[in-house]
Amino acid sequence: MAEFANPFVGTVPRKLTKEELIRAIRLNITAEHEAVHLYMAHADATDDPIAKKVLIDVANEERVHIGEFQKLLSILAPDEDTFVGDGVREVEEMQAELSVVGGPQEELVAQEGMPMELAVETGGPTEETSAAASENDTSSSGNTIGVRTIGSLID
């Protein structure tokens, strides 16, 4: 948390080098994520509708700031997008492995003793159950059952 009593916290006595600026932007991204977490925790902890609405709105504004800082970071450190892309592809590969019938998801379910239906709801549908899930989905957005967005928290 900031030291509000000290007006010089965060003041840098000289211009930042490019490497220092990149680190500072990463720290700013972290601070924005922390703010989102804090505001959403407060929203979850209240039943007051206006407080919940304002907290969620401010949390979403912080998410916009994250996007702005991410874009700035990709401009300042062009290799950033390469690393982020590598991470995205790794998760997509893991997701594809879990989608294969008889793949690691079913093995994990068997090890954990969890009913496959519950695993599907919490971990995503397999090819075998995706048709049944879409038949049972009555939401207008077409999302799978159980998926919530931040905006849905205020409804």
C-alpha positions in Angstrom: 0.0 0.0 0.0 1.1 3.5 -0.6 2.3 5.7 2.2 -0.1 8.6 1.9 1.6 10.6 4.6 4.8 10.8 2.5 4.3 12.9 -0.7 7.6 11.6 -2.2 6.8 7.9 -2.3 7.2 6.7 -5.9 9.1 9.8 -6.9 12.2 8.9 -8.9 15.2 11.4 -8.5 16.3 10.9 -12.1 15.0 9.7 -15.5 14.5 5.9 -15.7 16.6 3.8 -18.1 14.6 1.7 -20.5 15.1 -1.4 -18.4 14.0 0.4 -15.3 10.9 1.7 -17.1 10.0 -1.8 -18.3 10.3 -3.0 -14.6 8.2 -0.1 -13.5 5.5 -0.9 -16.0 5.4 -4.5 -14.9 5.0 -3.3 -11.3 2.2 -1.1 -12.5 0.5 -4.1 -14.1 0.9 -6.0 -10.8 -0.7 -3.1 -8.8 -3.6 -3.0 -11.2 -4.2 -6.7 -10.8 -4.0 -6.3 -7.0 -6.6 -3.5 -7.2 -9.0 -5.6 -9.2 -8.6 -8.4 -6.6 -9.3 -6.0 -3.8 -12.3 -4.3 -5.3 -13.9 -7.6 -6.3 -13.3 -9.0 -2.8 -15.1 -6.0 -1.4 -17.9 -6.4 -3.9 -18.2 -10.1 -3.0 -18.3 -9.1 0.7 -21.3 -6.8 0.5 -25.0 -7.1 -0.2 -25.4 -3.4 -0.8 -26.3 -3.1 -4.5 -24.9 0.4 -5.2 -21.6 -0.4 -3.4 -21.3 -3.7 -5.3 -22.1 -2.0 -8.6 -19.5 0.8 -8.0 -16.8 -1.6 -6.9 -17.3 -3.9 -9.9 -17.3 -0.8 -12.2 -14.0 0.4 -10.7 -12.5 -3.1 -10.9 -13.4 -3.2 -14.6 -11.7 0.2 -15.1 -8.5 -1.3 -13.5 -8.7 -4.1 -16.0 -8.7 -1.5 -18.8 -5.6 0.0 -17.2 -4.0 -3.5 -17.3 -4.6 -3.6 -21.1 -3.1 -0.2 -21.5 0.0 -1.1 -19.6 0.3 -4.5 -21.4 0.2 -2.7 -24.7 2.9 -0.2 -23.5 5.0 -3.1 -22.3 4.8 -4.8 -25.7 6.0 -1.6 -27.3 8.8 -1.1 -24.9 9.8 -4.8 -24.8 8.9 -6.3 -28.2 9.9 -9.8 -27.0 7.1 -9.7 -24.4 4.5 -10.7 -27.0 6.6 -13.7 -28.0 6.7 -14.9 -24.4 3.0 -14.3 -23.9 2.2 -16.1 -27.1 4.3 -19.1 -26.0 2.3 -19.2 -22.8 -1.0 -19.0 -24.7 0.0 -21.8 -27.0 1.1 -24.0 -24.0 -2.3 -23.6 -22.3 -4.2 -24.3 -25.6 -2.2 -27.5 -26.0 -3.1 -28.5 -22.5 -6.8 -27.7 -23.1 -6.7 -29.7 -26.4 -5.2 -32.7 -24.5 -8.0 -32.5 -21.9 -10.7 -32.4 -24.7 -9.7 -35.7 -26.2 -12.1 -38.5 -25.1 -10.1 -40.9 -22.9 -7.4 -38.3 -22.5 -5.8 -36.9 -19.3 -9.0 -35.3 -18.1 -10.8 -38.6 -17.8 -7.6 -40.1 -16.2 -7.6 -37.2 -13.7 -11.3 -37.7 -13.0 -10.7 -41.4 -12.3 -7.8 -40.6 -10.0 -9.8 -38.0 -8.0 -13.0 -40.1 -7.9 -15.0 -37.2 -9.3 -18.1 -37.9 -11.4 -17.4 -37.1 -15.1 -20.4 -34.7 -15.2 -19.0 -32.6 -12.4 -15.6 -32.6 -14.1 -17.2 -31.4 -17.3 -19.0 -28.5 -15.6 -15.8 -27.4 -13.8 -13.2 -28.2 -16.3 -14.9 -27.9 -19.7 -16.8 -30.3 -21.9 -15.2 -33.3 -23.6 -16.2 -34.2 -27.2 -18.5 -36.8 -25.7 -20.5 -34.5 -23.6 -20.3 -31.1 -25.4 -23.4 -31.9 -27.5 -25.4 -32.8 -24.4 -24.2 -29.6 -22.6 -25.2 -27.4 -25.5 -28.7 -29.0 -25.6 -29.1 -28.2 -21.9 -27.7 -24.7 -22.1 -30.6 -22.2 -22.0 -28.5 -19.1 -21.7 -28.8 -16.5 -24.5 -25.1 -16.0 -24.7 -24.3 -19.6 -25.7 -21.8 -20.0 -22.8 -21.6 -23.3 -21.1 -23.6 -23.7 -18.0 -22.0 -22.3 -14.8 -19.8 -19.7 -16.5 -20.1 -16.2 -14.9 -18.8 -12.9 -16.0 -18.0 -10.0 -13.8 -21.0 -8.1 -15.3 -23.3 -10.9 -14.3 -22.5 -10.3 -10.6 -24.5 -7.1 -10.6 -27.6 -8.6 -12.1 
